[in-house]
Amino acid sequence: MTPLKRFFNLLQLDKKDVSQLFFYSLFAGLISLSLPLGIQAIINFIQSGRVSTSWIVLIVLVVFGVALVGILSLMQLRISENLQQKIFVRASFEFAARLPKIKQEQLYNSYPPELASRFFDTITIQKGTSKLLLDFSAALLQISFGIILLSLYHPYFIVFGILLFFLLYFVFRFSYTAGLETSMKESKFKYKVANWLHEMARNNYSFKNEINYDFALQKNNLLVTDYLNYREKHFNIIKRQFSQLIVFKVIITASLLLIGGFLVLSQKMNIGQFVASEIIILLVINSVEKIIIGLETFYDVLTSVEKIGEVTDLELEEEISNGSQVCYTSINLEAENIGFKFPDSNKKVINDISLKINQGEKIIIEGENGSGKSTLLKILCGLLEPKSGNLFINDDTFRKLNLMQYRSQISSILHGTTTFEGTLLENITFNNPSVSLEDVKWAIESVQLTSFIKSLPNGLDTPIFPEGKQLSSSNAQKIILARSIIRKPKILFYEDPTSTMDEAEANEIIDFITSNDNKWTIIVSSKNPHWKTKCNRKITMQKGTIQLDLNTQSQC
């Protein structure tokens, strides 16, 4: 979909507001262009040396027209503000609803926070769309009505109208593609600069060293240089368009003054008509100038719409509704010859894996780095969809299963799982109304968080910074562990869930997780040897295949 098509689709969502803006612009334009006629009549009265009631009435009408145009502009501002608010609200919910639902494969080689940062382009769309609708609509209507009005004074002015439309066509025809292309590239490097600054902030300790600091500045300099190069190319297009406008204004102003003067001297036009026509010409030229200057805003809006569109175009997980909410009493998994490869690779990272997992089993997955452990876990917990073979859950194929229902019955801690900005309680419960205070107390005691929370002045209401920056790594892991068990899920999928804890503390938590009192299934990948002693099944992977699937029969 082209950026222009995306923009039209955006306007289509609020076509009522857009139509109202055009209506008020039409009305205001007609009034604005009728004012020169009133001024012409007033000048004629003054020339005749007569002061009459009609003269006073004309002055009142002209002043009333000016006031009415102002009122109409105020009404347009109100509609424009409503439109901006709708764009912001709609975009925020669009991002909030989509980001968690984007297919994992679609995020491959992408940085999700960078995608989320594109939301800030909404501000450009808000302001730019409002400006375009207000200024462009008024300008186009003034140009159209002005040319019609001028043609009534004398046919010579029709040539002016033809030249004007030729100019606008010429500017759009030969500058649109290049202007949009340079705007897109400028935006690309703008985000690269922003992302690098984000990386510096995220790894600020790493760049405190002088050599590392110099490297950060050098890389920033390279990115900024690229940005400036494309910004300058884009500016050159804008400058060329404005230069064409200046030449046009000079030629048209000189020509029309000569034509108007000639018509007055030849008595084909009186002084009042001459003054009125020059006012109309100035309004039309100013309207053309407004459009040309507004082209930069036009390019910015199209670029922003396209940048946001690149996020909204990402494929979402398919949601299949199969009736009311299902509450599983148990979950059995069966993989049948499943395979998976990443988008930019021809080699499968998971190859023809078949296995069955029954409710209550405690399974540890072992293997060297790159053996496919993480990918297998992501497939089993529903983050990745196998490219070949089938995954059955209680005899329902994964592709037909309601993912929301399945995920409500499981919990996972995978590499990269962190706390989020919110209170400690929110990080554990997500404000789930079905979670009781007894459940919270049980969860935090089970993962040995009680003493830490008691030491906090605000307890469970303590705010947590993004990624838990004020927390120790072990306490951050405990909070995530408490989150994973709070709903007593049927299956736990874990990747090194206790890696940052002391050995004794980690072993105690592992003993609780694997206790026979808990009926959940456990599928864990970890280098902590204590998991091996507590699990009754060991799966060893190598190069994307299962090399060993052993029931140890050592119950927890």
C-alpha positions, 0 to 999 in steps of 0.5 A: 500500500502506498503512503498516499493510500494509507493517508487517505484511509486514515482520513476515511476513518474520520470522514465526517470531521473532514467533511465538516472542515471542508464545508467550513473552509468552503463557506469561509472562502466564499466570504473571504472572496466576497470581501474584495467585492464589498471593498470595490463598492466602497471605493466606488462610493468614495470616488463618487464623493457620496456618503450614504446609508448604503456606504455605511451598510457596506462597511458593516457587511465587510466588518461582519464578514471578517468577524464571520470568517474568524468564527468559522476558523474557530469552529475549524480549530475545534473540529481539528482538535477533535480529529487530533485527539481521535488520531492519538487515541486510535494509534495508541490502542492500535499499538497496544493491541498489536504489539503483544499479538505480533507473530514472533517470526515477524519480529525476527531481526527487529527490535520491538522497542524501536517499533514501539518508538514509531508511535511518536510519529503519531504526533507528526500525523496529528499536527500535520493532518490538521495543518493540511486539512485547514490550510490546503482546503482553504488554499485550494478553495480560494484559488478556485473561487479566485480564478472564477471571480477574476475571469468575470472581470476580464477574460485576460485573467483566465490565462492567469488561472491556466498558468497557476494550475500548470505551476501546481501540476509541475511542482507535484508531478516532478517533485512528489516521488523524490520528495517522499523518497528523501523524506523516508530516508531522512526518517530512517536515519533519524530513527537510527540516531534515536536507537543509538542514543537508546542503546547508549542510555541502556548500556550507560555503564559500558560507555563510561570508559573513555575509549568506549565513550569516544566510540559512542560519539564516533558512531553517533557522528556517523549516523548524524552525518547520514541523517544530515545528508538525506535531510539536505537532499530533502531540503534541496527539493523543498528549496527548488519548489519554493524557488519555482514559486518565487519566479512564478510570483514575480512573473505573475505579479508583474504581468497582472499589474501591467494587464490591470493598469492597461485595462484601467487606462483603456477604460475596460476596468475601473479603479474599484475593480482594479483594486479588488482584482489585485486583492484577489490576486494577492489572496490566490498567490498567498494560497499557492505559497501556502500549498508549496510551503505546506508540501514539507508537512505533506511529506512528513505526514506521508512518511509518518503514516508509512513508518507506523504502517510498517508496524501495523502491517506486521502479521498478527497471531491468528485468533480462533474463537471456539466458543466459551472459555475452556478450563483444562483439568489437564494438558497433554502435549504431543509433537509429531515431526515438527520442524522450524527454521527462521525467515533468513535461514534455509537450515532448520533449527528444529528438525522432525521432533516427535515427543509426548508430554503428559500432565504432571511430568517434570522434564529437563531439556539439555544440550549445547548452545544452538542445539534448539532448546530455546526454540523448542520451548517457544514452540511448545508454549505457543510463541512460535508456530512449527513450519512442518509437522503438527503439535497436538494439545489434548487432541486439538491441533495447535493451528486450530487452538485458541491461543488465548485459552491455551496461554491462560493455562500455562506460564513461561519464563524465557530469556529476556523476560523482565519486570515492567514499570509498575508496582511490585503487586502489578508485576506479580498479578497484572491486577488480575481480579481472580487473584486473591491476597492469599494467592499473593502471599503463597506465591511470594513466600514460595519464592522467598520474597517475603523478607525483601517485600517486608523491608520495603516502605511501601511493600507490594505498592513499591514502584518498579522501574523498567527492567527492574533497574533498582532491584537486585538480579536475584530479586527480579528473578523471584518476582518473575517466578512469583508471577509464573506460579500465581495462577497455579498453571497447568504447565511451566516453561522455564529457561534458567529461572534461577540463574542469578540466585545463590546456589542454596537459595536456588535449590530451595526454590527448585525443591518447591517448584518440583514438589509433588504437592504441585501438580503442574507440568515442568519443562525446563532448560537450565545449567543448574544441576539440581534440576536433574535430580528433581526431574523424572525425565531428561531430553537431550538435544543436538543440532535440532533433534532429540538424541536422548529421551530418558525417563529417570523415574526419580520422583521429586 
